[in-house]
Amino acid sequence: MSDTIQVRVYYEDTDLAGIVYYANYLKYIERGRTEYVRARGIDQRILRDVSGVVFAVRRVEADYIAPARYDDELSVVTRVLKLTGARVVMHQSVLRGEQLLFEAGGTLVALTTEGRPARLPAELRQQIGGP
C-alpha cells in the first residue's frame, strides 16, 4: 500500500545553481509521511492529545540519485515496509515523472509526549496498514 503526493520546487528550495538543496528532500518526505497518515484518518494532534503518543524519526538512510530543479513537479511516494508495536519502517521515493531522483528508508518510533518509548495503539496500527 502506498500514497503519492505532488510537490512543486520553489526558488526557495534551491541553491545558486537552481538545484534542490539536499536537506529539502527531507522536508518533502516528511510531507509524504504526514499525508500518508492523514489519508488513513489519523489526526496526529488528536492522537497526541487523546493517547499521549507522538511519532519521531529515529533513522533515515537517503540516496541522492539525480537533481531536482527549480519549478519541477515532483511525486513523493510513501509506503510502509514493516509495522511493529512501536515502530513504522517506511520507504519513500521522489520522482520527476518516471525518473527516480531520491529515495530514503526511515524508521519512525512511537513516543510519549515526555519522550519515552510508547506502544502504538492497536487501532492505530490497523489504520496505518502495511505488509
Backbone torsions as a table, in degrees:
resi	resn	phi	psi	omega
1	MET	NA	130.2	179.6
2	SER	-141.5	161.0	175.5
3	ASP	-128.0	151.2	178.3
4	THR	-129.1	134.4	171.8
5	ILE	-121.0	159.1	177.2
6	GLN	-104.2	140.8	178.8
7	VAL	-134.5	131.3	175.3
8	ARG	-96.2	138.0	176.9
9	VAL	-85.4	120.4	178.0
10	TYR	-99.5	163.0	-179.7
11	TYR	-53.0	-40.8	-178.2
12	GLU	-64.0	-17.0	-179.9
13	ASP	-83.7	-8.7	-169.7
14	THR	-109.6	165.4	174.7
15	ASP	-96.8	-169.0	-177.7
16	LEU	-62.2	-24.9	179.9
17	ALA	-86.6	0.2	-179.0
18	GLY	80.3	14.2	-179.3
19	ILE	-101.3	142.0	179.8
20	VAL	-59.1	127.4	176.9
21	TYR	-64.5	135.3	-169.4
22	TYR	-53.6	-38.6	-177.0
23	ALA	-68.1	-22.0	-179.3
24	ASN	-69.1	-23.6	174.9
25	TYR	-62.1	-34.1	177.5
26	LEU	-65.0	-35.0	175.4
27	LYS	-66.6	-42.1	-179.9
28	TYR	-61.8	-43.5	-178.4
29	ILE	-74.0	-26.9	173.6
30	GLU	-62.9	-43.1	177.3
31	ARG	-61.4	-40.9	178.4
32	GLY	-60.9	-44.0	178.8
33	ARG	-64.4	-43.4	-179.9
34	THR	-60.8	-45.1	-179.0
35	GLU	-70.4	-32.2	175.6
36	TYR	-58.9	-48.0	-179.1
37	VAL	-67.1	-44.5	179.9
38	ARG	-60.5	-40.2	-179.4
39	ALA	-63.0	-18.6	179.0
40	ARG	-98.2	14.2	175.3
41	GLY	79.5	19.0	-178.7
42	ILE	-101.8	118.9	174.5
43	ASP	-97.5	111.8	-173.9
44	GLN	-65.6	-28.4	175.8
45	ARG	-67.7	-43.2	178.4
46	ILE	-65.7	-41.5	177.4
47	LEU	-55.5	-46.6	178.9
48	ARG	-63.0	-47.9	-174.7
49	ASP	-70.2	-35.8	-175.9
50	VAL	-86.9	-48.1	-174.5
51	SER	-103.9	-10.6	-179.1
52	GLY	73.3	19.0	-177.7
53	VAL	-109.0	135.6	174.6
54	VAL	-130.1	160.8	175.3
55	PHE	-98.9	144.9	173.6
56	ALA	-137.6	143.3	176.0
57	VAL	-77.7	123.7	178.8
58	ARG	-97.5	-34.7	-174.5
59	ARG	-151.5	140.3	171.9
60	VAL	-138.4	131.3	172.2
61	GLU	-121.4	120.4	-170.9
62	ALA	-122.2	144.9	174.0
63	ASP	-124.1	123.1	177.4
64	TYR	-97.1	114.5	-170.3
65	ILE	-102.7	-45.2	179.4
66	ALA	-150.8	152.8	-175.3
67	PRO	-79.7	143.2	166.0
68	ALA	-93.6	153.7	-175.0
69	ARG	-129.2	165.2	178.4
70	TYR	-47.0	133.4	175.8
71	ASP	74.5	2.2	174.1
72	ASP	-63.4	146.5	169.2
73	GLU	-102.2	121.3	-174.5
74	LEU	-111.8	151.9	172.3
75	SER	-109.8	131.6	175.8
76	VAL	-110.9	115.1	-177.4
77	VAL	-104.9	128.1	-177.1
78	THR	-124.7	133.2	174.7
79	ARG	-145.1	151.1	178.5
80	VAL	-89.7	129.2	176.8
81	LEU	-95.6	-35.5	-175.1
82	LYS	-153.6	142.6	179.8
83	LEU	-136.1	123.8	177.3
84	THR	-120.5	-171.5	-179.2
85	GLY	-63.3	-24.1	-176.8
86	ALA	-137.2	1.2	-176.2
87	ARG	-132.9	148.9	172.6
88	VAL	-127.6	120.0	177.7
89	VAL	-102.8	125.8	-175.2
90	MET	-123.9	157.3	170.3
91	HIS	-123.8	135.7	-179.8
92	GLN	-134.5	143.5	179.4
93	SER	-128.7	145.9	172.5
94	VAL	-118.2	125.1	-176.8
95	LEU	-126.6	151.1	167.7
96	ARG	-113.6	105.9	-171.1
97	GLY	63.7	-122.9	178.4
98	GLU	-94.6	-6.9	-175.2
99	GLN	-83.6	123.1	176.7
100	LEU	-76.0	124.5	-179.0
101	LEU	-107.2	-32.6	-171.8
102	PHE	-156.6	142.5	170.3
103	GLU	-145.2	151.8	-176.8
104	ALA	-147.2	146.6	169.5
105	GLY	-111.3	142.1	-178.3
106	GLY	-148.5	155.8	177.5
107	THR	-120.6	124.6	172.9
108	LEU	-102.1	143.4	176.6
109	VAL	-122.4	154.2	175.9
110	ALA	-92.0	133.6	178.5
111	LEU	-131.9	156.4	168.3
112	THR	-75.7	167.9	178.4
113	THR	-67.2	-12.7	175.3
114	GLU	-90.4	-1.8	176.7
115	GLY	92.1	10.9	177.6
116	ARG	-92.7	152.1	177.9
117	PRO	-57.4	144.8	179.9
118	ALA	-139.4	158.8	173.6
119	ARG	-92.7	143.1	173.9
120	LEU	-74.0	132.9	175.6
121	PRO	-57.3	143.8	-177.0
122	ALA	-55.3	-40.8	179.9
123	GLU	-62.9	-38.3	179.1
124	LEU	-66.4	-43.0	177.5
125	ARG	-59.3	-40.2	180.0
126	GLN	-65.6	-41.0	179.0
127	GLN	-65.5	-40.3	-177.9
128	ILE	-65.4	-37.4	178.3
129	GLY	77.0	-159.9	-178.1
130	GLY	131.2	-178.1	-176.7
131	PRO	-69.2	NA	NA
